[in-house]
Amino acid sequence: MQDIIFLEPVFQERIWGGTKLKEVFNYDIPSNYTGECWAISAHKHGDCKIKNGPFKGKTLSEVYEKHRYLFNNIEHPVFPLLTKILDANDDLSVQVHPDDAYALQHVGEQGKTECWYVLDCEPDSEIIFGHNAKTKRELRQLIEHNEWDKLLRRVKIKKGDFFYVQAGTIHALCKGSLILETQQSADTTYRLYDYHRLDQNGNLRPLHVEEAIAVTTVPHIDYPLTIKVEKHHNHQITTFVSDKYFTVQKWDIDGLVNKENNTFLLVSVINGEGKINDEIIKKGDHFIITSFMKEINLNGKLELIVSFL
């Protein structure tokens, strides 16, 4: 049986991407326009391969399908979560994702609720998060008249911030931010505005205005976050969110830590180095602690982002 599954990231080039994934995490990126590291993913658009153990070389989706006991025998038809790191070297398009009901009806996959942990950002960086329209009619009018400054809400960000982006939330990362994203395993995005930007072939990227209007929550609703910090011997656990889609935590480890486990955990090492059950781990590693591992032994100085159902 396999206690820990280490994963080979899948990199995605984007018009807004850059080189931070190489500079910060020493990844071997495909180009200077690398925008996304799909770090833990079984989605068909970026299915990670396993790096170790008896399943080495197989995809995560294949192992999930055939060895469900490693994942608490959950009944989700697809591996439910996806972890990414995003390098916004330029502004991303203003976009919105559908909820489960809309996505299942129209595209045949689950919806996309996600959340962001700010790994780093330039001074005075911001995100687009939500809108100011009070009705669908007002939303449509502001879009049709290109009154983006009036419509869109901009929020300043800093390193260590956390944002919960419910399906139906208009949003965009902006230039100068490096983000770890935890999300439902889905890839349906409706692009609302793209700054009249041209792609590498000199074409405007397609927009999905009608779909975006259909799925946008109006008026905007801020999800009420209650961040909880638990201090223990040699470690601290910060719980950012815990809901029906996922729980996301930050584990700060400083020394030897022993924890019981009864589920499967997605883990990203965002800083430091150390060991987990005698396996060496370091900044930039991503792995799944399977539900077969009943005791977790961590040692070192580590910052981890951990997510689970």
Secondary structure, DSSP 8 states (H G I E B T S, - for coil): --SEEEEE-EEEEEEEEESHHHHHH----SSTTEEEEEEE-EETTEE-EE-SGGGTTSBHHHHHHH-GGGGTT---SS--EEEEEEEESS---EEE---HHHHHHHTSS----EEEEEEEE-TT-EEEEEE--SSHHHHHHHHHTT-HHHHEEEEE--TT-EEEE-TT--EEE-TTEEEEEEEES----EEEE-TT-B-TTS-B----HHHHHHH--SS--------EEEEETTEEEEEEEESSS-EEEEEEEEEEEEEE--S-EEEEEEEEEEEETTEEEETT-EEEE-TT--EEEEEEEEEEEEEE-
